[in-house]
Amino acid sequence: MAEKVTKVVWTRQAREALTSILDYRCKGVPPARKIIRNDIINSSKEIVFAKQFQKDDIYPQYRRLIVRDYKVLYTEKKGVVCTKTK
């Protein structure tokens, strides 16, 4: 049986990338920024099993979760999922 994910960790690089994306896409629209950010963060909580989502075409060492127009990439290390945004 597949091992369950024990924790989802947003790396510093992923947090910075998410902030940059939101700064650019939601400039001057704070409510939209908050909604999109929450959607992306909450979607990562849906990862129950590390291999739950498909491998990314461009970065095959990562799996991907699509949220709106955004791709959340992640990898698993000992039950902990580390994210990367693109």
URNOR-V461866 format. One record per residue. N is the residue number from 1. RES is the residue in three letters. BURIAL is # if it has 9 or more other C-alpha atoms within 8 Angstrom, else .. D_FIRST is the distance of its C-alpha to the first C-alpha in whole Angstrom. Layout:
n=(N N)
res=(RES RES)
burial=(BURIAL BURIAL)
d_first=(D_FIRST D_FIRST)
This chain:
n=(1 2 3 4 5 6 7 8 9 10 11 12 13 14 15 16 17 18 19 20 21 22 23 24 25 26 27 28 29 30 31 32 33 34 35 36 37 38 39 40 41 42 43 44 45 46 47 48 49 50 51 52 53 54 55 56 57 58 59 60 61 62 63 64 65 66 67 68 69 70 71 72 73 74 75 76 77 78 79 80 81 82 83 84 85 86)
res=(MET ALA GLU LYS VAL THR LYS VAL VAL TRP THR ARG GLN ALA ARG GLU ALA LEU THR SER ILE LEU ASP TYR ARG CYS LYS GLY VAL PRO PRO ALA ARG LYS ILE ILE ARG ASN ASP ILE ILE ASN SER SER LYS GLU ILE VAL PHE ALA LYS GLN PHE GLN LYS ASP ASP ILE TYR PRO GLN TYR ARG ARG LEU ILE VAL ARG ASP TYR LYS VAL LEU TYR THR GLU LYS LYS GLY VAL VAL CYS THR LYS THR LYS)
burial=(. . . . # . . # . # # . . # # . # # . . . # # . . # . . . . . . # . . . # . # # . . # # . . # . # # . . . . # # . . . . . # # # # . # . . . # # # # # # . . # # # # # # # .)
d_first=(0 4 6 9 12 15 18 20 23 26 27 31 32 29 31 35 34 33 36 38 37 38 41 42 40 42 45 47 45 43 41 40 38 37 35 34 33 31 29 28 27 25 23 21 20 18 16 13 10 12 12 12 16 18 19 23 26 28 26 23 21 21 19 21 22 25 27 31 32 30 27 25 23 20 18 16 17 15 13 17 18 21 23 26 28 30)
